[in-house]
Amino acid sequence: MRYLAAILAVFTIGCSRSKQVEAASSKAPEPQLVLVAATESRRIDRSISVTGSLSADESITISPEVQGRVKAIYFDFGQAVRKGQVVAEIDPAEYQIQVERSKAALAQSLARLGLTPGEENTPPESTAAGRQAKAQMEDARSKFESAAKLVKTGDISRERYVELEKQYAARKAGLDATQDDLRAMWMSMEGLRADVKLAEKRLNDCTLRAPFDGSVSQKHVSPGQYIKDNTAVISLVKSWPLRLRVDVPETAAGNVKAGTLLAFTTDADAGAEFHATVRELNPALDAKTRSLSVEARLNENNPRLRPGMFVQVRLTTERNAETTVVPRRAIYTVAGLTKFFVIRDGRAIEQRIPPGRDLEGWTEVPVGTVKAGELVAISNVAQLVSGATVRAQRP
């Protein structure tokens, strides 16, 4: 009996303990304590980021229009050049001789016309030969006109009248012939004048000058080298004002126009922001990339910026747009997933979002994700799961 009673006692104790364990397991877990903060409504300027590059305002390779031996080069790589300064010279000796020969031929042509150098603009009929032929024709005409009157009164014979008439016709024809010769000689002289100008131009082309203020980016030849015409001698770059070239996506092309202000940064000067104003736009979008090419001019001359730099451009697409922001502490990112938890009816509700724009400790979230004034968890975010009961507490 005693043995049976002991067995019943053990069984009774085991059942009691089993009921206690079941009661403990069915009891609801304690809500997790989380700190919360309210979301806010902000007005911001929306923008997109695109890449661009800086280029020189002007760049040119200076080449001579004549061939010859390089006499001197006055600037080297990296040196600054002012507009109109002589950057290089071709030996002018041969071209100086050509000028002298052309001038001598012109002087000879002028001598045939009875003119001296400096009288090139004298009309052909004003030359000595022209005046002589005209005077002879005028004398013959005067005699002929007198004879025409006298033959009527019988004071001279008919034969004398005919003779004077023929002399007048001959002098008139002689004047016409002289004027034709003078005109031909005159045109020949004009051709020689052009030869002189051409020779002088070639002589002047031996001196190469800078067409604008800039810096030498490359020196291609050395003094003493014989070069052909159109051979590159010096490359010149005008680095101010710098041009900013950027391709704007089709979706934002309507937000760009002449006068639009662009902000940009560059890795060459991290942390600094620069500005440029749009001046020109391509009238058509690129058929392959569906982007609009835009060119802007920098607003400030900064020696840290140079042609060829790669830059990141921020283009404002919408100003004073309303948006909702959550505290940066509420955002949790893991394995490429960005999320936060909004507290509703004592439960944490997970909200997945794309990476948003940071705004001084706050992060922009997509429209409709959460309303302004709602509470979001800012502590223990990594331990929360969607639907978990929480006990919200303000910091």
Residue pairs with C-beta under 8 A, 6 or more apart in sequence:
29 389
31 346
31 389
31 390
31 391
32 380
32 383
32 384
32 388
32 389
32 390
32 391
33 380
33 390
33 391
33 393
34 341
34 343
34 348
34 377
34 378
34 379
34 380
34 384
34 390
34 391
34 392
34 393
35 377
35 378
35 379
35 380
35 392
35 393
35 394
35 395
36 343
36 375
36 376
36 377
36 378
36 392
36 393
36 394
37 326
37 327
37 329
37 330
37 375
37 376
37 378
37 394
37 395
38 373
38 374
38 375
38 376
39 324
39 325
39 326
39 365
39 370
39 371
39 372
39 373
39 374
39 375
39 376
40 324
40 325
40 362
40 372
40 373
41 322
41 323
41 324
41 325
41 372
42 322
42 323
42 324
42 325
42 359
42 362
42 364
43 320
43 321
43 322
43 323
44 320
44 321
44 323
44 357
44 359
44 364
45 316
45 318
45 319
45 320
45 321
46 316
46 317
46 318
46 319
46 321
47 314
47 315
47 316
47 317
48 249
48 252
48 314
48 315
48 317
49 312
49 313
49 314
49 315
50 246
50 247
50 248
50 249
50 312
50 313
50 315
51 246
51 247
51 310
51 311
51 312
51 313
52 244
52 245
52 246
52 247
52 264
52 310
52 311
52 312
52 313
53 244
53 245
53 246
53 308
53 309
53 310
53 311
54 242
54 243
54 244
54 245
54 298
54 305
54 306
54 307
54 308
54 309
54 311
55 242
55 243
55 244
55 245
55 307
55 308
56 237
56 238
56 239
56 242
56 243
56 307
57 238
57 239
57 240
57 241
57 242
57 243
57 297
58 212
58 214
58 237
58 238
59 217
59 235
59 236
59 237
59 238
59 307
60 211
60 212
60 235
60 236
61 220
61 232
61 233
61 234
61 235
61 236
62 87
62 88
62 208
62 210
62 211
62 232
62 233
62 234
62 235
62 236
63 229
63 230
63 231
63 232
63 233
64 88
64 90
64 205
64 206
64 208
64 227
64 229
64 230
64 231
64 233
65 202
65 205
65 229
65 230
66 90
66 95
66 202
66 205
66 206
66 229
67 90
67 226
67 227
67 228
67 229
67 231
68 90
68 91
68 92
68 94
68 95
68 206
68 226
68 227
69 90
69 91
69 224
69 225
69 226
69 227
70 88
70 89
70 90
70 91
70 221
70 222
70 223
70 224
70 225
70 226
70 227
70 233
71 89
71 90
71 91
71 92
71 206
71 223
72 88
72 89
72 223
73 87
73 88
73 219
73 221
73 222
73 223
73 233
73 234
74 85
74 86
74 87
74 88
75 81
75 85
75 87
75 216
75 219
75 234
76 216
76 219
77 216
77 217
77 218
77 219
78 215
78 216
79 215
79 216
80 213
80 214
80 215
81 87
81 210
81 213
81 214
81 215
81 216
81 236
82 210
82 213
83 210
83 211
83 212
83 213
84 209
84 210
85 209
85 210
86 207
86 208
86 209
87 208
87 209
87 210
87 216
87 233
87 234
87 236
88 208
88 233
88 234
89 206
89 207
89 208
90 205
90 206
90 207
90 208
90 227
91 206
92 203
92 206
92 207
95 199
95 202
95 203
95 205
95 206
96 203
98 199
98 202
98 203
99 196
99 199
99 200
99 203
101 199
102 192
102 195
102 196
102 198
102 199
103 117
103 196
105 192
105 195
106 117
106 120
106 189
106 192
106 193
106 195
106 196
107 116
107 117
109 185
109 188
109 189
109 192
110 116
110 117
110 119
110 120
110 189
112 185
113 124
113 127
113 129
113 182
113 185
113 186
113 189
114 127
114 128
114 129
115 122
115 127
120 189
120 193
124 130
124 179
124 182
124 183
124 185
124 186
125 131
125 134
125 179
125 182
127 182
129 178
129 181
129 182
130 178
130 179
130 182
132 178
133 171
133 174
133 175
133 178
133 179
134 175
136 171
136 174
136 175
137 168
137 171
137 172
137 174
137 175
139 171
140 164
140 167
140 168
140 170
140 171
140 172
141 168
141 171
141 172
143 164
143 167
143 168
144 164
144 165
144 167
144 168
147 156
147 160
147 161
147 164
147 165
148 161
150 156
150 161
151 157
151 158
151 160
151 161
208 233
208 234
210 236
211 236
212 236
212 238
213 238
214 236
214 237
214 238
214 239
215 236
215 237
215 239
216 234
216 235
216 236
216 237
217 235
217 236
217 237
218 234
218 235
219 233
219 234
219 235
220 231
220 232
220 233
220 234
220 235
221 227
221 231
221 232
221 233
227 233
237 307
239 306
239 307
240 301
241 297
241 298
241 301
242 297
242 298
242 305
242 307
243 295
243 296
243 297
243 298
244 262
244 264
244 276
244 295
244 296
244 297
244 298
244 311
244 313
245 293
245 294
245 295
246 262
246 293
246 294
246 296
246 313
247 286
247 289
247 291
247 292
247 293
247 294
248 256
248 291
248 292
248 293
248 294
248 315
249 290
249 291
250 285
250 290
250 291
250 292
252 315
252 317
253 285
253 291
253 292
255 315
255 316
255 317
255 318
256 278
256 281
256 292
256 294
256 315
257 278
257 281
258 278
258 279
258 280
258 281
259 277
259 278
260 277
260 278
260 296
260 315
261 275
261 276
261 277
261 278
261 316
262 275
262 276
262 277
262 278
262 296
262 313
262 314
262 315
263 273
263 274
263 275
263 313
263 314
264 273
264 274
264 275
264 276
264 311
264 312
264 313
264 314
265 271
265 272
265 273
265 274
265 311
265 312
265 314
266 272
266 274
266 305
266 309
266 310
266 311
266 312
267 310
268 304
268 305
268 306
268 309
269 304
269 305
272 304
274 298
274 299
274 300
274 302
274 305
274 311
275 298
275 299
275 300
276 296
276 297
276 298
276 299
277 296
277 297
277 299
278 294
278 295
278 296
279 295
279 296
279 297
280 294
280 295
281 292
281 293
281 294
281 295
282 292
282 293
282 294
285 291
285 292
286 292
286 293
298 305
323 364
323 365
323 367
324 364
324 365
324 367
324 369
324 370
324 371
324 372
325 359
325 362
325 363
325 364
325 365
326 340
326 362
326 363
326 365
326 370
326 376
327 361
327 362
327 363
327 376
327 378
328 358
328 361
328 362
328 363
329 378
329 379
329 381
330 340
330 341
330 363
330 376
330 377
330 378
330 381
331 338
331 339
331 340
331 356
331 363
332 338
332 339
332 340
332 381
332 382
333 339
333 355
334 382
337 352
338 352
338 353
338 354
338 355
338 356
339 350
339 351
339 352
339 353
340 350
340 351
340 353
340 365
340 376
340 377
340 381
341 348
341 349
341 350
341 351
341 376
341 377
341 381
341 384
341 386
342 348
342 349
342 351
342 370
342 374
342 375
342 376
342 377
343 349
343 374
343 375
343 376
343 377
343 390
343 392
344 374
346 389
346 390
346 391
346 392
347 387
347 388
347 389
347 390
348 377
348 384
348 385
348 386
348 387
348 388
348 389
348 390
349 386
349 387
350 384
350 385
350 386
351 365
351 369
351 370
353 365
353 366
353 369
354 366
356 363
356 364
356 365
356 366
357 363
357 364
370 376
375 392
377 384
377 390
377 392
378 395
384 390
